[in-house]
Amino acid sequence: MSPSVPDVAPVRIDVGSRTGTYPVQIAVATAARLPALLDEVRLPQRRFIVSNPTVWRFHSSAFADVSGEEPILIPDGERFKQLQTVSRIYDALLRARADRASAIVAVGGGVVGDIGGFAAATYLRGIPVVQVPTTLLAQVDSAIGGKVGVNHSMGKNLIGAFHAPAMVAIDPELLATLPRREFRAGLYEVIKYGVIASRPLFDRVSASMAALFARDPASLVPVIADSCAIKASVVEQDERETGLRRTLNFGHTAGHALEAVTRYRRFRHGEAVAYGMLLAADIAVTRGTMLEDDRSALAALITQMGPLPAVTDLSLSQTMEAIGRDKKIVAGKLHFVLPRSIGTCEVVSDVTEEEILRALENLGLTAA
C-alpha cells in the first residue's frame, strides 16, 4: 500500500444465492491480492480476463499475475452491450479451447460485468465468473446480485440471466483513473440506496461530497460498503426479482427509457437514473405519499453533484413507448418504485400514463 494511503479497514460481505454464498471483498489494494483471493474461492486455474481497451490501458499491470491467457478486450460503451459483443467472447474462448474448468474474470465497469457475466452464464451452459468492478457504479451496484445480460434495440437488459459470481473484488484505488463524470454517475446510484433504504447513507453522501470526489479511501470504503450491504440484503431475500428486489429499480424505469431513446449515447447510466429518481419523486409528491421537503432534498443533492445532460429535445411519445417496453412489466402491469421519504420506498402497480406524462413534462421533455 502506498504510504500516502490511509490504513482503511477492509470489509467483507457474504451474499447468499441459490448456488451458494459468495464474498464481496472491499479493500484498498484488493487488485494486488487478487490471485490469492481467486485461489481462496477455488476458481479454476484457467482464468480469462474480459475487459475493454480503456480499462486495460490504465490497469493491465495491476492484473498481470491473474491470468496467463490473452485478455479478451471488448468495445467500450453501453451501445456495444449486445449479443454481437458476447459472440466475440465466445469466439475467443473457443479458439483457446476453454472448457468447464475455465473461468471469466470481468475487469471493468457495468457493461463489462454484464457482458462478461452473460458470456460466463451461457458458455458451455455456465462457467464461473468473478466480478472486478472498476467504476463506482459497478462497485456499488451492478457487480453484486448476479443479474447479467445485454440490451436489445427495443429496450435495455431485455436479454439476460441470473448467474451469481464466485466473488466480487472491490478496490477503491481503481477509481483513481475514473473521469469525474463517470464517478458522479456512480454516486447517483449511491443516492438511490440512500433514498430507498438508508437516510444515514443519503446524509453521509451530502456531508462528504468533497472527500468522495477526491477519491479519499476513508470516505469511499464506508459508502461503498453500505451500498453493497443494502443490495446484498435485498438480493438474499429476493434473488430472482419477484418482489423486494424491485425496489432496487428506483429511478430505472424512466432512466432506462431515456437511455433507449437516445440510443445509449447521451447518458451515463447513473445520469439517466438521476432523472428517473426525480420523476418518481415528482409522482410521489403529487400523490401525497412523499413530503415536498424530501423531494427537495433529493433534487438539491443531485443538483449539487453537477450538471445532467439535457432532456428538453427528447420526445414524450418515444419515451413513453420505451417505458411501455420496460422489463418490469408483469402481466401487463408496470411495477413502479416510488419513494415515501428519504430512506423508505414502495412498489406500486397503479401509476398511470397521465402521471408519467406530467412528470416527464416537468423534467422538460417536449411533446414532439
Buried (B, 14 or more C-beta within 10 A) or exposed (E): EEEEBEEBEBBEBEBBBEEEEBBBBBBBBBBBBBBEBBEEBEBBEBBBBBBBEBBBEBBBEBBEEBBEBEBBBBBBBBBBBBBEBBEBBBEBBEEBEBEEEBBBBBBBBBBBBBBBBBBBBBBEEEBBBBBBBBBBBBBBBBBBBBBBBBBBEEBBBBBBBBBBBBBBBBBBBBBEBBEEEBBBBBBBBBBBBBBBBBBEBBBBBBEBBEBBBEBBBBBBBBBBBBBBBBBBBBBBEBBEBEEBBBBBBBBBBBBBBBBBBBEBEBBBBBBBBBBBBBBBBBBBBBEEBBBEEBBEBBBEBBEEBEEBBEBEEBBBEBBBBBBEBBBBBEEEEBBBBBBBBBBBBBBBEEBEEEBBBBBBEEBEBEEE
